[in-house]
């Protein structure tokens, strides 16, 4: 066990595993995105990485606690001006994740001098704003990677390079050969942006370079010649790009090996959006006059103009019904992702089935998205006549009395229509099967938007939705976020990366005087003995915010869901928010576990201010009533002992 992982009794993992089995919970997944991982002091440049030593300690603790999987966020390359992983690249990995310390090792050819990373870490500002911290880390990381690249080239050119450098060169060559298509596209984007002097392709979109991968009729030969010219002229830049990608891909494979040893499934995030780099490289696949956004919903009443491209349905298939350019692109993307993860979170899956689209290039984008429409459910709209050719349903299958964005706008579908809605989703499922993945490891991030067509598509494969219990309407017994309405195939969680931390919420409930309502609800869920026993339990919860938070977590395990997800802030007792949806704020995407996360976690456990997993599982087991208590008496005694040891700090 690493020095910074949580020391626990030898039977902790065994007892937690037994409790999960008794509750029929098959997946207990910890969600944390790249930037949030902790670092040890001598490697910390101000941004986390899942490949660092600090991350290894964190993941080992997750395994020791009893988690069965880790959910990461999108891992594509972000820009210096935009830290959002959901705007990152689809094929290239984020080289901000490269752990620099291993590059000092002789096994890596000593590409960086000993002590170089520690000196960088020492020089970073601890008091900088989140935005300044990210930009400093971005610049420092690329500077260090450039130094490693220069060192590698110099050593490779020596008459007798070391065995380590020879091996690196051989592996780099194989990596470039295997990934040539996307490496060339992505690297040329940087080359052209540098040549034009702007980090955005839109100012030069109306040029041959802007259309390099989608030339107009008659430009094909010129585009090929231009690509060949750039490959020759900028060969060093292209290899540098490939070298950086090689490093981060190899470190990801090390992570895969590490999580496999701990029997932790590693889940990726299939983001619905495209980065500017991908929008340039794959523009020939998109509709030209429409963008994808979020419709008005319970979570975002105003909607969100994402400005993401929309894949062109007319390119799904060729005239002979063979897979067209869009489906070939989807297959390439899916095969790469499923070679790198054990499962996938499907970000906003309505974007794959029935995307909400709006006119591109409008001055008032928010108004445009609010007056948008469903791509495949708009057969006769006077303000969107262009969408009629994509319609799968007829006017008689629509409820005109509800808004266009309402989940129930489409009222019925034939089996053939469901199959047409499911074309892109089918590529995801087929790729999962092709890569030997279980369909249960496809996580549909359905939140407040579940249009009827998407529900039918998910039902085809027996897949559930996300249930975020902190959003539950306690006044509405049929609310989708209440734990009693959860189905076995669903994924249930208190919160995710777009919500407030449980510990912040408990404080707000206490301040607003709504803690009692939460306590009363949880008592009905967790205390089977109605009457005085339940009243006493509710009173106890309402008077102790820490116990109420543990009960809120126990409610997840007491539900019928076989899949439970916990965001890292809810585990560690952190009160910060990782991302506030619909806002542009430099604090978004910056929250992370501190260098002393372990000490802070252990201290919070003393006062029930962090997730005490044994205590939570014991509460959930007792919710099964006297029969469950009798059946699991020995297990409950063990969980109670573990819970007390965590509170007392005697582990």
C-alpha positions in Angstrom: 0.0 0.0 0.0 1.3 3.5 -0.9 2.3 5.8 1.9 -0.6 8.2 1.1 -3.4 5.6 0.6 -5.9 5.1 3.4 -4.8 2.4 5.9 -7.7 0.1 6.6 -8.3 -3.2 8.4 -7.6 -6.2 6.2 -11.3 -7.2 6.2 -12.6 -3.8 5.0 -12.6 -4.6 1.3 -14.1 -8.0 2.0 -17.0 -6.7 4.2 -17.8 -3.8 1.8 -17.8 -6.3 -1.2 -20.2 -8.6 0.8 -22.5 -5.6 1.6 -22.6 -4.6 -2.0 -23.5 -8.1 -3.0 -26.2 -8.3 -0.3 -27.7 -5.0 -1.7 -27.4 -6.3 -5.3 -25.2 -3.4 -6.2 -22.9 -4.6 -9.0 -21.1 -1.4 -9.8 -19.9 1.2 -7.3 -18.1 3.8 -9.4 -16.1 6.9 -8.2 -16.4 9.8 -10.6 -13.4 12.2 -10.9 -12.1 14.2 -13.9 -8.5 14.6 -14.9 -7.8 18.0 -13.5 -9.2 17.1 -10.1 -6.7 14.4 -9.2 -4.3 15.2 -6.4 -0.5 15.4 -6.9 2.4 14.9 -4.5 4.2 18.2 -3.9 7.3 17.6 -6.1 5.2 16.9 -9.2 2.4 19.4 -8.8 2.2 22.1 -11.5 -1.3 23.2 -10.5 -3.4 20.8 -12.4 -4.2 17.2 -11.7 -3.5 14.1 -13.9 -4.7 10.5 -13.6 -1.2 9.4 -14.5 0.6 11.0 -11.6 2.0 9.5 -8.4 -0.7 11.4 -6.4 -3.4 9.9 -8.6 -2.0 6.4 -8.1 -2.3 6.8 -4.3 -5.8 8.1 -4.7 -6.9 5.3 -7.0 -5.4 2.7 -4.6 -7.5 4.2 -1.8 -10.6 4.0 -4.0 -9.9 0.3 -4.5 -9.2 -0.3 -0.8 -12.5 1.5 0.1 -14.4 -0.9 -2.1 -15.1 1.0 -5.3 -15.4 -1.2 -8.4 -14.8 1.4 -11.1 -13.5 4.9 -11.9 -15.5 7.3 -14.2 -13.2 9.9 -15.9 -14.3 12.9 -17.9 -13.4 13.5 -21.5 -9.7 13.3 -22.0 -9.2 15.3 -25.2 -6.8 18.2 -25.6 -8.0 21.5 -24.2 -6.7 24.9 -25.2 -5.0 27.6 -23.1 -8.1 29.7 -23.4 -10.7 27.0 -22.6 -10.2 24.4 -19.8 -13.5 22.6 -20.4 -12.9 18.9 -21.1 -16.2 18.8 -23.0 -14.7 21.1 -25.6 -11.6 18.9 -25.9 -10.5 16.9 -28.9 -12.1 13.5 -29.8 -9.0 11.6 -30.9 -6.0 13.4 -29.5 -5.4 13.0 -25.8 -4.7 16.0 -23.4 -1.0 16.2 -23.0 -1.5 18.3 -19.9 -2.0 14.9 -18.4 1.5 13.7 -19.1 3.2 13.0 -15.8 6.6 14.7 -16.2 8.5 12.9 -13.4 8.9 9.6 -15.3 10.6 11.5 -18.1 13.5 12.1 -15.7 14.1 8.3 -15.4 16.8 6.5 -17.3 14.2 4.1 -18.5 12.8 7.0 -20.5 16.2 8.1 -21.7 16.4 10.8 -19.0 14.6 13.2 -21.3 14.4 15.7 -18.5 17.2 16.3 -16.0 16.9 15.0 -12.5 15.0 17.5 -10.2 13.6 19.5 -13.2 9.9 18.7 -12.4 10.4 19.4 -8.6 11.9 22.8 -9.5 9.0 23.6 -11.7 6.5 22.6 -9.0 8.3 24.8 -6.5 8.0 27.8 -8.8 4.3 27.7 -9.2 2.0 30.2 -7.5 -0.2 28.8 -4.7 -2.3 31.9 -4.5 -3.1 32.5 -8.2 -6.7 32.5 -9.5 -8.0 29.3 -11.1 -7.7 30.8 -14.5 -4.1 32.0 -14.0 -3.2 28.7 -12.4 -4.5 26.7 -15.4 -2.7 29.0 -17.9 0.6 28.7 -15.9 0.3 24.9 -15.8 -0.5 24.9 -19.5 2.5 26.9 -20.5 4.9 25.1 -18.0 3.7 21.7 -19.2 4.3 22.5 -22.9 7.7 24.1 -22.1 8.8 20.9 -20.3 7.4 18.7 -23.1 9.4 20.7 -25.6 12.5 20.2 -23.6 11.9 16.5 -23.5 11.3 16.5 -27.3 14.5 18.4 -28.0 16.4 16.0 -25.7 14.9 13.0 -27.5 15.8 14.2 -30.9 19.3 15.0 -29.8 19.9 11.6 -28.2 18.3 9.8 -31.1 20.7 11.5 -33.6 23.8 10.4 -31.6 26.0 7.8 -33.2 25.2 5.3 -30.4 22.0 6.2 -28.7 21.0 4.5 -25.5 18.9 1.4 -25.5 16.1 3.4 -23.8 16.1 6.0 -26.6 16.2 3.4 -29.3 13.2 1.7 -27.7 11.4 5.0 -27.5 12.1 5.7 -31.1 10.8 2.3 -32.2 7.6 2.6 -30.2 7.0 6.1 -31.5 7.4 4.9 -35.0 4.8 2.1 -34.5 2.4 4.6 -32.7 2.6 7.0 -35.7 1.9 4.2 -38.1 -1.1 2.9 -36.2 -2.7 6.4 -35.7 -1.6 8.1 -38.8 -5.0 9.4 -39.9 -6.1 11.4 -36.9 -2.5 12.3 -35.9 -2.0 14.1 -39.3 -5.3 15.9 -39.2 -4.9 17.1 -35.6 -1.2 18.1 -36.0 -1.9 20.1 -39.2 -4.4 22.2 -37.3 -1.7 23.4 -35.1 0.7 24.0 -38.0 -1.9 26.1 -39.9 -3.0 28.1 -36.8 0.7 29.0 -36.2 1.2 29.9 -39.8 -1.9 32.2 -39.8 -1.1 33.7 -36.4 -4.5 32.9 -34.9 -5.5 30.0 -32.6 -8.9 29.7 -34.4 -9.6 28.4 -37.9 -12.8 30.4 -38.5 -10.9 33.5 -39.7 -9.4 31.5 -42.5 -12.3 29.1 -43.0 -13.1 30.4 -46.5 -9.7 29.3 -48.0 -8.3 26.1 -49.2 -6.6 25.6 -45.8 -9.9 26.0 -44.2 -11.4 23.3 -46.4 -8.3 21.1 -46.5 -10.2 17.9 -45.5 -13.4 18.9 -47.3 -12.4 20.6 -50.6 -14.9 22.0 -53.0 -15.4 20.3 -56.4 -12.3 21.0 -58.4 -10.1 21.6 -55.4 -9.3 18.0 -54.6 -5.9 17.9 -56.3 -4.9 21.2 -54.8 -5.9 20.0 -51.3 -3.8 16.8 -51.7 -0.8 18.8 -52.9 -1.2 21.2 -50.0 -1.3 18.4 -47.5 1.8 16.8 -49.0 3.6 20.2 -49.0 2.8 20.7 -45.3 3.9 17.2 -44.4 7.3 17.9 -46.1 7.8 21.4 -44.8 6.6 20.8 -41.3 7.8 17.2 -40.7 9.5 18.2 -37.4 6.3 19.8 -36.1 4.2 16.8 -37.1 6.6 14.4 -35.3 6.7 16.7 -32.2 2.9 16.5 -32.0 3.0 12.7 -32.4 5.7 12.5 -29.8 3.6 14.3 -27.2 0.6 12.1 -28.1 2.7 9.0 -27.8 3.8 9.9 -24.3 0.2 10.5 -23.0 -1.1 7.4 -24.8 1.6 5.2 -23.2 0.9 6.6 -19.8 -2.8 5.9 -20.3 -1.9 2.3 -20.9 0.0 2.2 -17.7 -3.1 3.5 -15.9 -5.1 0.7 -17.6 -2.7 -1.9 -16.3 -2.8 -0.3 -12.8 -6.6 -0.2 -12.6 -6.9 -3.8 -14.0 -4.6 -5.0 -11.2 -7.0 -3.4 -8.7 -10.0 -4.8 -10.6 -11.3 -1.2 -11.1 -13.2 -0.7 -14.3 -12.1 2.4 -16.1 -14.9 4.4 -17.8 -14.4 7.0 -20.4 -16.7 9.9 -21.4 -18.2 10.0 -24.9 -18.7 13.7 -25.1 -21.4 14.9 -27.5 -19.6 18.0 -28.7 -16.7 18.6 -31.1 -13.6 20.7 -30.4 -12.7 23.5 -32.9 -9.9 21.2 -34.1 -12.4 18.4 -34.9 -14.9 20.8 -36.4 -12.2 21.8 -38.9 -10.9 18.3 -39.5 -14.3 16.7 -40.0 -16.4 19.6 -41.3 -17.5 17.6 -44.3 -19.6 15.4 -42.1 -21.8 18.2 -40.7 -24.9 20.1 -41.5 -23.9 23.6 -42.6 -26.8 25.7 -41.3 -27.6 24.1 -38.0 -25.9 23.6 -34.6 -26.7 21.4 -31.6 -27.7 22.7 -28.2 -29.6 21.9 -25.1 -33.3 22.6 -25.2 -35.1 24.3 -22.3 -35.4 21.8 -19.5 -35.9 21.4 -15.8 -32.1 21.6 -15.3 -31.6 24.6 -17.7 -34.9 26.4 -18.2 -33.4 28.8 -20.7 -31.6 26.1 -22.8 -28.0 26.3 -23.8 -26.6 27.2 -27.3 -23.7 24.7 -27.3 -22.6 25.7 -30.9 -21.7 22.0 -31.5 -21.8 20.7 -35.1 -24.5 18.3 -36.1 -23.7 15.1 -38.0 -25.4 15.1 -41.4 -28.0 12.2 -41.6 -27.7 12.1 -45.4 -24.1 10.8 -44.9 -25.1 8.0 -42.6 -25.2 5.6 -45.6 -24.1 5.5 -49.2 -26.6 5.2 -52.0 -26.0 1.5 -51.8 -26.8 1.5 -48.1 -23.3 0.7 -47.1 -21.9 2.7 -44.1 -21.4 6.3 -45.2 -18.8 8.8 -44.0 -20.6 9.6 -40.8 -20.9 5.9 -39.7 -17.2 5.3 -40.7 -16.2 8.2 -38.5 -18.3 6.9 -35.6 -16.7 3.5 -35.9 -13.2 4.9 -35.9 -14.0 7.0 -32.8 -15.7 4.2 -31.0 -13.0 1.6 -31.7 -10.4 4.0 -30.3 -12.3 4.8 -27.2 -13.3 1.2 -26.4 -9.6 0.1 -26.8 -8.8 2.6 -24.1 -11.6 2.1 -21.6 -13.7 -0.7 -20.1 -16.9 1.2 -20.5 -18.3 4.6 -21.6 -20.5 7.3 -20.2 -22.7 8.6 -23.0 -22.8 12.3 -22.7 -26.3 13.7 -23.5 -27.4 10.6 -25.5 -30.4 12.5 -26.9 -27.7 14.1 -29.1 -27.2 10.7 -30.7 -30.9 9.9 -31.1 -32.9 13.1 -31.4 -30.6 16.1 -31.2 -32.1 19.5 -30.5 -30.9 21.8 -33.2 -31.0 25.6 -34.0 -29.9 27.9 -36.7 -26.2 28.6 -36.8 -24.7 32.1 -36.9 -27.6 33.9 -35.2 -26.8 37.1 -33.4 -28.9 36.0 -30.4 -27.9 32.4 -30.0 -29.9 31.9 -26.8 -33.1 32.9 -28.6 -32.2 30.7 -31.5 -31.8 27.6 -29.3 -35.0 28.4 -27.5 -36.8 28.4 -30.8 -35.0 25.3 -32.2 -36.5 21.9 -32.9 -35.7 18.2 -32.8 -33.8 17.1 -35.9 -35.8 14.0 -36.7 -39.2 15.1 -35.3 -40.0 18.2 -37.3 -42.0 17.2 -40.4 -43.8 20.5 -41.0 -42.5 23.4 -39.1 -42.9 26.7 -40.8 -39.8 28.2 -39.2 -37.6 25.2 -39.9 -38.8 23.8 -43.3 -35.3 22.5 -44.0 -35.8 19.8 -41.3 -38.7 18.2 -43.0 -36.4 16.0 -45.1 -34.9 14.5 -42.0 -38.3 13.7 -40.3 -38.8 10.2 -39.1 -42.3 10.9 -37.7 -45.4 12.3 -39.3 -47.5 15.2 -38.0 -50.1 12.8 -36.6 -47.5 11.3 -34.2 -46.8 14.7 -32.5 -48.6 16.3 -29.6 -49.0 19.9 -30.7 -50.3 20.9 -27.2 -46.8 20.6 -25.6 -43.7 22.6 -26.4 -41.4 21.2 -29.1 -38.8 20.3 -26.5 -41.2 18.4 -24.3 -40.3 14.7 -23.7 -43.8 13.7 -24.9 -43.9 15.7 -28.1 -43.5 12.4 -30.1 -46.4 10.2 -28.9 -45.9 6.9 -30.8 -43.3 5.1 -32.9 -43.3 2.0 -35.0 -40.5 -0.5 -34.6 -39.0 0.6 -37.9 -39.0 4.3 -36.8 -37.3 3.4 -33.5 -34.6 1.7 -35.6 -34.1 4.8 -37.7 -33.8 7.0 -34.5 -31.2 4.5 -33.2 -28.8 4.5 -36.1 -26.0 6.4 -34.4 -26.7 4.8 -31.1 -26.4 1.4 -32.8 -22.9 2.2 -33.8 -22.0 2.7 -30.1 -23.6 -0.6 -29.2 -22.0 -2.5 -32.1 -18.6 -1.1 -31.2 -19.1 -2.2 -27.6 -19.9 -5.7 -28.7 -17.1 -5.7 -31.2 -14.6 -4.8 -28.5 -15.9 -7.3 -26.0 -17.6 -4.9 -23.7 -20.7 -5.5 -21.7 -23.7 -3.4 -22.7 -24.2 -2.7 -19.0 -21.0 -0.7 -19.1 -22.6 1.9 -21.4 -23.9 4.6 -19.1 -26.6 6.8 -20.6 -26.3 10.3 -19.0 -30.0 11.0 -19.2 -30.9 13.7 -16.8 -33.9 16.1 -17.2 -34.2 15.4 -20.9 -35.6 12.0 -21.9 -37.6 12.4 -25.2 -39.8 9.5 -26.1 -37.6 8.4 -29.0 -34.6 8.2 -26.7 -36.5 6.2 -24.2 -37.5 3.7 -26.8 -33.9 3.4 -28.0 -32.6 2.8 -24.5 -35.3 0.2 -23.9 -34.1 -1.7 -27.0 -30.9 -2.5 -25.2 -32.2 -2.6 -21.6 -30.2 0.5 -20.6 -31.2 2.8 -17.8 -30.8 6.5 -17.1 -29.1 8.7 -14.5 -31.0 9.5 -11.3 -29.5 12.4 -9.4 -31.2 12.3 -6.0 -30.3 15.8 -4.8 -32.6 17.1 -7.5 -35.6 15.1 -6.2 -38.9 17.0 -5.7 -40.0 15.7 -2.3 -43.5 17.0 -2.9 -44.0 14.9 -6.1 -44.1 11.1 -5.5 -43.6 10.4 -9.2 -40.6 12.6 -9.6 -37.9 10.8 -11.7 -35.1 11.7 -9.2 -36.7 10.1 -6.1 -34.9 6.9 -5.2 -38.0 4.9 -4.9 -38.6 5.5 -8.7 -35.2 4.1 -9.7 -35.1 1.0 -11.9 -32.5 -1.7 -11.5 -30.7 -0.8 -14.8 -30.4 2.9 -13.8 -27.3 4.6 -12.4 -28.1 6.5 -9.2 -26.1 9.2 -7.5 -26.5 12.2 -5.2 -24.7 14.5 -7.6 -22.3 14.7 -10.5 -19.7 17.1 -11.9 -22.5 19.6 -12.8 -24.1 19.8 -9.4 -23.4 21.1 -5.9 -21.6 18.9 -3.5 -23.7 17.0 -1.0 -21.9 18.7 1.9 -22.6 22.2 0.5 -26.3 21.2 0.0 -26.7 20.0 3.6 -25.4 23.3 4.8 -27.9 25.1 2.5 -30.8 22.9 3.7 -29.9 23.7 7.3 -29.7 27.4 6.6 -33.0 27.5 4.6 -34.8 25.4 7.2 -35.5 22.5 4.8 -33.4 19.9 6.6 -36.5 18.5 8.3 -38.2 17.8 5.0 -35.1 15.8 3.8 -34.9 14.0 7.1 -38.6 13.0 7.0 -38.2 11.7 3.4 -35.0 9.7 4.3 -36.7 8.3 7.3 -39.5 6.8 5.2 -36.8 5.3 2.9 -34.4 4.0 5.5 -36.5 3.2 8.6 -38.9 0.3 7.9 -40.6 0.6 11.3 -43.3 3.2 10.9 -44.5 5.2 13.9 -42.3 6.1 16.9 -39.1 4.5 15.5 -39.4 6.4 12.2 -40.2 9.6 14.0 -37.2 9.3 16.2 -34.9 8.5 13.3 -36.2 11.5 11.3 -35.6 13.7 14.4 -32.1 12.4 14.8 -31.3 13.2 11.1 -32.8 16.6 11.3 -30.6 17.5 14.3 -27.4 16.1 12.8 -26.4 17.3 9.3 -23.6 14.8 9.2 -25.8 11.9 9.8 -28.4 13.2 7.3 -25.6 13.3 4.7 -24.7 9.7 5.4 -28.4 8.8 5.1 -28.7 10.6 1.8 -25.8 8.5 0.5 -27.4 5.3 2.0 -30.6 6.1 0.1 -28.7 5.3 -3.1 -27.8 1.8 -2.0 -31.3 1.2 -0.6 -32.8 1.8 -4.0 -33.4 -0.9 -6.6 -30.4 0.4 -8.7 -27.7 -2.1 -9.4 -25.3 0.8 -10.2 -24.2 3.5 -7.8 -21.9 6.5 -8.7 -20.3 8.8 -6.2 -18.6 12.1 -7.3 -15.3 12.7 -5.6 -16.5 15.7 -3.6 -19.3 13.7 -2.1 -16.8 11.0 -1.0 -14.2 13.4 0.4 -16.6 15.9 2.1 -15.6 18.8 -0.1 -18.0 21.7 -0.4 -16.7 23.2 -3.7 -18.5 22.9 -7.1 -16.6 21.5 -10.1 -18.8 23.1 -12.8 -21.8 25.3 -12.8 -23.6 24.5 -16.1 -24.4 27.4 -18.4 -21.8 29.7 -16.9 -18.5 30.9 -18.2 -16.3 31.1 -15.1 -12.6 30.4 -14.7 -13.5 28.5 -11.5 -15.2 25.9 -13.6 -13.2 22.7 -14.2 -10.6 23.7 -11.6 -11.7 22.1 -8.3 -9.4 19.3 -7.2 -8.4 17.2 -4.3 -5.6 18.9 -2.3 -2.1 17.5 -1.7 -3.2 16.6 1.8 -6.5 15.1 0.7 -6.0 12.0 2.8 -5.4 13.9 6.0 -8.4 16.1 5.3 -10.6 13.1 4.5 -9.6 11.2 7.7 -10.3 14.3 9.8 -13.7 14.8 8.2 -14.6 11.2 8.9 -14.4 11.9 12.6 -17.5 14.2 12.5 -19.4 12.4 9.7 -18.4 15.3 7.3 -17.2 12.8 4.6 -18.7 9.6 3.2 -18.3 6.8 5.7 -18.9 3.9 3.3 -19.3 1.1 5.9 -21.8 3.3 7.9 -23.7 4.1 4.7 -23.9 0.4 3.7 -25.1 -0.6 7.1 -27.9 2.0 7.0 -28.9 0.7 3.6 -29.0 -3.0 4.8 -31.1 -2.1 7.8 -33.6 -0.4 5.5 -34.5 -3.9 4.4 -36.2 -4.5 7.8 -36.0 -7.1 10.4 -35.5 -9.9 8.0 -32.4 -8.2 6.5 -31.0 -7.4 9.9 -31.3 -11.0 10.9 -29.9 -12.4 7.7 -26.9 -10.0 7.8 -26.3 -9.7 11.5 -22.6 -10.7 11.3 -22.0 -8.5 8.3 -23.7 -5.5 10.0 -21.6 -6.0 13.1 -18.5 -5.9 10.9 -19.6 -2.8 9.1 -20.5 -1.0 12.3 -17.0 -1.8 13.7 -15.4 -0.4 10.5 -17.6 2.7 10.6 -16.6 3.4 14.2 -12.9 2.9 13.5 -13.1 5.4 10.7 -14.8 8.0 12.9 -12.3 7.4 15.7 -9.3 7.5 13.3 -8.1 4.2 14.7 -7.7 2.5 11.3 
